[in-house]
Amino acid sequence: MERGMRAVGGEDGEAMEREFEAKLRLQQPLPGGVAGGKAVQRTNSIAFRAPQEQFTIKDFELGKVFGVGSYSQVVRARKKDTGNVYALKIMDKKFIAKENKVSYVKMERIVLDQLDHPGIIRLCFTFQDTHSLYMALECCEGGELFDQITKKGYLSEDEACFYAAEVVDALEYIHGVGLIHRDIKPENLLLTSDGHIKIADFGSVKPTRDSQLTVLPNSSNEKACTFVGTAAYVPPEVLNSCPATFANDLWALGCTLYQMLSGSSPFKDASEWLIFQRIITRDLKFPEFFSHEARDLIDKLLDTDPSKRPGAGPDGYASVKKHPFFNGVDWKNLRKAPAPRLVLDHDNGADYDSQDATWNLGGAPSAHQHDGNAGATSSSETQSHISRLALIDSFDSRWKEFLEPGEVIVMISKLKKLQKLTNRKVQLILTDKPKLLCMDPSKMTAKANIIWSHSPSELSIQVANSSHFKICTHKKVISFEDAKQQAWQWKKAIEGLQHH
Ligand SMILES: Nc1ncnc2c1ncn2[C@@H]1O[C@H](COP(=O)(O)OP(=O)(O)OP(=O)(O)O)[C@@H](O)[C@H]1O
């Protein structure tokens, strides 16, 4: 292990490249795999459908950053000669090796290569240079379903039925080829520009023993009982160390459908440990406005007995598809059906251009520009909203170690810190001390030092629209994007503490 890491992580660029080529080797491309209708065996000699090209990053014109994952960033990239646009997933080789993510990268590359379904992100080609691996993916200009839910608050039953049906259709295919996705959640359901779903993020998949896919040797045994995925969507049997089954994804589908209809996931709490307690005891409450059909389907998908979940029984997906919640769905023509309207960033009256990260701050915004949020509410309403947020907007108890005894969190959110070349997921925390912490949630370290001041000339908040704001100190300006559109609440909360 140590030796392998040194070879990859060392200064010798050529050695690094050789190491990765050996790990992600391409043989002569063959038609085949599931996409070609031919089941192939587990082997070390992998024939890729999406070719490994000799391109360089200079062959592309790079646009906006779609997002940043734990070991990659995804950028809009136009191939200069063909004009074709891709979502280019860029991964730093040293970082992947250091973070032990090689198996995730390999798995995603090999699996995506063989999947062929309109509801799954397509891998077009790959290339690499000394420092980075590049995966050119089909572009999803509509962003994440998660963002649509947060922008709309929650979805109508018609909208949720449309999206859930497309997920069911893609999951039926994924399970049909013997794969368990293991990380189904609204963040991994991307939307095309015309509003159709594509499932992404295949780094955590697990092939079953009789999978038709070509996989790396032993990958169906690997991580058999380990917890992968995301706390809020993990089924109880995984917490009890049972091996992964297709039913894991059906539980996550139930959580996702619940989130579409209510705006938040069904098992929510202040820490992962508390979330797990709720999952194990199936502490599930339905909002009153859920229809009987929606409630019944979610209730069945969230059955603690995995074999009873619709889709996991002997009649397969028929029992999901014929559920009354999906009445009227034309399963054969899903992709031809008109999709729900997408709420885009500029629908909020945004003056923010994410393409070149420029701001038009102008004068003070009027109430209607606030999107009906804090700007339209009184300050006491805002304060109570803020303290409610601190409770609801779940925070990990690990953050407590950064607080002094008696110090209380006033507001906390996962945000994107916008930078010139890349965006980073950060946790912004405001305490009653007052103190502003901008933390790296994966490393639990400070990401930016924000020096508190009661003087607006030394610390000020500029809001561009409900999802974009800047914190300005005399030393620096930090730009944030808040998918939950609480930019005005952040301003009110910080200014409220400055006035005390
Ligand atoms: N094909 C795509 N089109 C548009 N945006 C994409 C595409 N693929 C990924 N993204 C965006 O880029 C972000 C980063 O994606 P990536 O696959 O690197 O990591 P992730 O799935 O978010 O996180 P992790 O790897 O930590 O699980 C995603 O949040 C998603 O919003």
The ligand as a MOL file (V3000), in Angstrom:
LIG
                    3D

  0  0  0     0  0            999 V3000
M  V30 BEGIN CTAB
M  V30 COUNTS 31 33 0 0 0
M  V30 BEGIN ATOM
M  V30 1 N -22.6980 14.9920 -16.6700 0
M  V30 2 C -22.8370 16.0510 -15.8820 0
M  V30 3 N -23.4410 17.1740 -16.3500 0
M  V30 4 C -23.5800 18.2530 -15.5400 0
M  V30 5 N -23.1720 18.3050 -14.2620 0
M  V30 6 C -22.5670 17.2210 -13.7570 0
M  V30 7 C -22.3600 16.0490 -14.5290 0
M  V30 8 N -21.7510 15.1270 -13.7380 0
M  V30 9 C -21.5860 15.7020 -12.5450 0
M  V30 10 N -22.0700 16.9550 -12.5440 0
M  V30 11 C -22.0740 17.9050 -11.4200 0
M  V30 12 O -20.7860 17.9740 -10.8890 0
M  V30 13 C -20.7790 17.7270 -9.4960 0
M  V30 14 C -19.5790 16.8830 -9.1450 0
M  V30 15 O -19.7590 15.6130 -9.6940 0
M  V30 16 P -18.8880 14.3860 -9.2730 0
M  V30 17 O -19.3590 13.1920 -10.0130 0
M  V30 18 O -17.4620 14.7680 -9.4240 0
M  V30 19 O -19.0510 14.2560 -7.7400 0
M  V30 20 P -20.3100 14.0190 -6.7890 0
M  V30 21 O -21.1160 12.9140 -7.3280 0
M  V30 22 O -21.0320 15.3070 -6.5240 0
M  V30 23 O -19.6310 13.7500 -5.4210 0
M  V30 24 P -18.8330 12.5460 -4.8600 0
M  V30 25 O -17.8490 12.1050 -5.8620 0
M  V30 26 O -18.2230 13.2090 -3.7030 0
M  V30 27 O -19.8810 11.5270 -4.5360 0
M  V30 28 C -22.0880 17.0370 -9.1860 0
M  V30 29 O -22.5790 17.5050 -7.9680 0
M  V30 30 C -23.0060 17.3890 -10.3340 0
M  V30 31 O -23.8800 18.4270 -9.9560 0
M  V30 END ATOM
M  V30 BEGIN BOND
M  V30 1 1 1 2
M  V30 2 1 2 3
M  V30 3 2 2 7
M  V30 4 2 3 4
M  V30 5 1 4 5
M  V30 6 2 5 6
M  V30 7 1 6 7
M  V30 8 1 6 10
M  V30 9 1 7 8
M  V30 10 2 8 9
M  V30 11 1 9 10
M  V30 12 1 10 11
M  V30 13 1 11 12
M  V30 14 1 11 30
M  V30 15 1 12 13
M  V30 16 1 13 14
M  V30 17 1 13 28
M  V30 18 1 14 15
M  V30 19 1 15 16
M  V30 20 2 16 17
M  V30 21 1 16 18
M  V30 22 1 16 19
M  V30 23 1 19 20
M  V30 24 2 20 21
M  V30 25 1 20 22
M  V30 26 1 20 23
M  V30 27 1 23 24
M  V30 28 2 24 25
M  V30 29 1 24 26
M  V30 30 1 24 27
M  V30 31 1 28 29
M  V30 32 1 28 30
M  V30 33 1 30 31
M  V30 END BOND
M  V30 END CTAB
M  END
